[in-house]
Amino acid sequence: MKIVFMGTPDFAVPSLELLVQHGYTVSAVVTAPDKPRGRGQQVSFTPVKEISLKHSIPVLQPDSLKDPHFISQLSSLSPDIFVVVAFRILPKDVYTIPSKGSFNLHASLLPKYRGAAPINWAIINGDRESGVTTFFLQEKVDTGNVILQRRVPITDEMNAGALHDALSELGAAAVLETVQKIELGSATPQAQNDTLATPAPKIFKETCRINWNGTTHQLHNFIRGLSPYPAAWTMHDGKTIKIYKTRKAEIRDQRLEIRRGEINIHNAGLLVKTSDAWLEILELQQEGKKRMGTEEFLRGYRFNSGDRLE
């Protein structure tokens, strides 16, 4: 069976690797164009391209997925199936090319969390489990018939980075199983229940600003749901501070005069007042500085009595 694999970031790499390891013919890989990165603006490849080159797989990097030349290239490969993992939205002229269809791996239990940031929103919302879904592509994003799903628990301390890595590996196994089912003709796609759909919209910088009026539980989930990237942030004395790791503090102080966001240095720990208790900050980063633990941070950064994070 001839496969064209489409993907760009690290999340997609285990899926491509597993297909190659199991002897599948990957006729080509489609990934994002090379672009300058970092201070030196050196041109770098996407993670998926790097793996493709390692396995001597031809790579296509179109600027536009609607480019007639690109579509002609895909058609000339006579693919049986397109496997799409963490890639752009495909136009109908592209995803209808393969004889057995095109399927996508999505990092949620569809129809829950349709959209660009399912991993982040699952943790922000305090979900106890997540998972992956493979589904055949349709015109409307993330709405196609489900082929299979696999689940994973979300622990209290798991952040978005840890869940990303877990779903990347779980997703690779789901992709392999999906390809095997399609090859054997044993796939039995099921329609999604649109009434159960929830959104997972793209996250922007302003999305990540911490509102200290939330409860300790809500803020702990919010911060770990954005860690390590793009990272929740707050302001102090005109400076941006990113917060990466927290825990629910054991102390209780219900004095009404304590304002939300007020700072308390307690036993060399950094506590911040929430709507119902205190949140302890464990890892943070001042703008222009490196990420560090609280003890190291407090050696070089001063908070005054009564200061607040805003």
N, C-alpha and C positions, 0 to 999 in steps of 0.2 A: 504494500500500500504506500503510495507516494504522498508525503506530507509537506506542506509549507507551514513553517512556524513563524508566528508574528509576536514580537515582544521587545521590550527595551530594558527595563531596570533589573536589579539583582533578584527581585521577586520571581522573575520568569526563568532564571537560569536553571534551577533544579529540574523544572519541567522539561526543558530542552535536553539537559544532560541525561535524564532518565530514559527519554525516548531513544536517544543514540545508544545508550548502554544496552537497551533491549533489542537492538538491531533494526530499528525502523529506518526507512529511507527518508531522510529529510532533504528534499530536493533543493530547497532554498530557505533562507531566513530573511524576514522583512523586519527592519528595525529603524530607529530614528537616525537622521543624518549625523555625521560627525560634527562636533562643534568645539570651539575654544572653551576651556575651563580653567579656573584658578587664576592666581595673580599673573602668571606668565602667559596666560591665554594660549597655552599649548593645546593643539587639537587632540582630543581623546575620543576613543570609541565607547559605545554603549557596552554595558556588561554582557548583553546577549551577543553583540558582534564579536567580542573577545572570545567567547566560548565557540562561536561558529567558526572563527578562523582556526582555533585549536583543532577542530574536527574537520577542517577543509570543506566546510559547507558554503556554497555561494551565498553572498549577502546582497540584498536589494535595500537601498536607502532613499526612497522617493521623498521629495519635498512635498508633493501633493499625492494623496491616494486616489485622486480622480484623473491623474495624468494618463492619457490614452496609451502612451508608450509603456508605462508601468503595468497597466491592465493587460496589455498585449503580452508582456513578459510573463505574467502570471499564467495567462491562458496557455501559453506555449509549453508550460511545464506539465500540462494535463494532470493537475493534482487530484487526488481522491478526497483530500480533506485539508482544511485550514485549521490550525490550532492557534488560538489567540490568547495570550496571557499578558496582561498589563500593557496594552497597546492602545492606539487611537481608535476612534469610532470608524468602522469600515462602511463605505458606501455600498449600496445594494449591488452595483455593478461589480464589486470585488467579492463580497461574501457569497454570491451565488455562483461563482466560477467552479468550485470543486464538485465532483460528481456525487459525493456523499455528504456534502454540506460543510458548514463552518461552525465550530463551537468555541465558546469563550470560557475561561476559568475566572470566576468572580469570588472575591474574598469575603463572602457573607453567605448566610443561609437565605437565599432569595425565596420569596420576594422582599424579605427584610433587607434594608440598606441598599437600595438601588442608587447608584451614583458613584462619585469619584473617590470618596474617603470612607469606605465601610469599616475599615479597621479602627480608625480613630473614633468614629461615632459609636461603635459598639462598646468601647471602654468608657468614653465620656458619659454614655447613658447608663453605665453600671450593669451591663449585661453579664450574665453568668456563663454564657457559652457563645461561641462563634463557630465558623466553619467555612467551607468552600462549596461552590456550586459550579457544575459544568452545564452549559445550556446551548442549544442551537441558536444562532444569531437570527434576529428579526430586525425590521426597520426601527422599531422603538427600542431605545437602549435598555438593556438588562431585563427584557420582558420575555425572552424566548423560552421555549419548552425545556424543562429541566431534564437532564440525563441522569445525573446522580449528585448526591450531597454527602459530605463527610464532616463530622463535628469535632470540636475541641473545647475543653473547659477554659474559662477565663478566671484566673485566681485574683485575689484582692490586690496583690502587688505587681501583677503583670502589666507592663506598659505597652505602648503601641509597637515599639521596636521588637519586643519579645513575641508579641502576637503575630506580627508581620513574618518573623522567621519561622514560627510554628506553622502558619498557614502556607508559607512558601513550600515547605517540605510536604505537608499534607496535600497541598494542591498538585504537586508533582505526581504523587501516587494516584490522585484522582484523574489527572490528565492521562496517565498511562492506562488506567482502567477504562476510561472513556474511549480511548482509541481502540483498545482491544474489543470492547463491546460493539463499536461501530464496524470494526473489521469482521467480526463474527455475525453481524446482523442481529445481535441480541439486545441492542439499546431500545428502551421503551420510554421515550420522552413523555413527560407529563406537563400539562399546561399549568402556569402559575396562577394563583388566586390573587388577582389584582386588588381585591378589597383589603388584603393583608399587607400591601406594599407600604414601605416606609422609606424616606429619602436619606441619602448620605451625601449631602452637597459638598462641593469643593471647599477646602478650608483656606481662608485668606488671613493676612496678618491681624486684622481687627478681630477676626473670629477667636484668636488665641489670647486676647487680653483677659486677664483674670478679674472677675467681679467678686470682690470680697464679701458681698452680701449673701453669697451662697452658704450652704451648710458645710461643715467639715467634710462630710461624706461626698457631697457634690464636687467640692473643690479638689479633693484627692483624686477623684475619678477624672476630672477635667484635666488636671496636670499630667497624670500618667497616660491619658488618652492622646496627649500631644507630645509625648516624650519618646525618643530623643528629637524627633523632628515633626513639625516645625518649631515646637517648644512653646509652652505657655509663658506669658510675660506680664510684668507689672512695672510700675514706675516708682522711683524714690529719688527725691531731690533732683528732678529733671533727668535722671539716668534710667535707661531701660535695664531691667534685670530679668533674665530668663530663669525659670524654675523647672527643674527636671525630675526631682524626686522628693516625695513627702511621706509623712505618716501621720495618722491621727494621734494627737497628743493625749497623754493620760491625764494631764491636769485639767481641772474645771474651775472656771471663774465666771460667775454669772453677774458681776457688777454691771449695771446698766450703763454706766458712764464710759465704759471701754468702747471705743469706736471700731467699726469694722475695718480690718486692715492694719490695726495698731500692732506694733512690734513689741515683743517681750523676749529679752535674752534671759534664758532660764537654764541653769546648770550647763553653761556653755552651748546651749542649743538655741536655735532661732525659731520662735513661735510667732504666729500671726493670728489675730482674732478673726473668727468667722461669725456667722449669724448665731451659731449655737454652742461653739466651743473654741478650741485652738487647733491650728494646723502646724505641725513641725516641718520646717524646711530642711532637707538633707543634702541636696545638691542644687547648685545655682550658678549663674554666670552674669557678671556685670558686663555691659557692652564694652567691647574692645579688650576684654580679658578672657582667660581660659575658663572652662567649666571646672568647678571644684566642689569639694565637700564643705559643709557649713563651718567647721572648725577652722579650716584654712582660709575660707572667705572672710571670717570675722577678724582674722589677724591683720588683714589689709584694708578692711572697709568698716567705717564707723557709723553706727546708728545712735541717735540721741534719744533721750527719754521722751516718750510721747510721739515718736515718729510713726508714720503710717506708710503702708504700701498702697498705691492707688491704681 
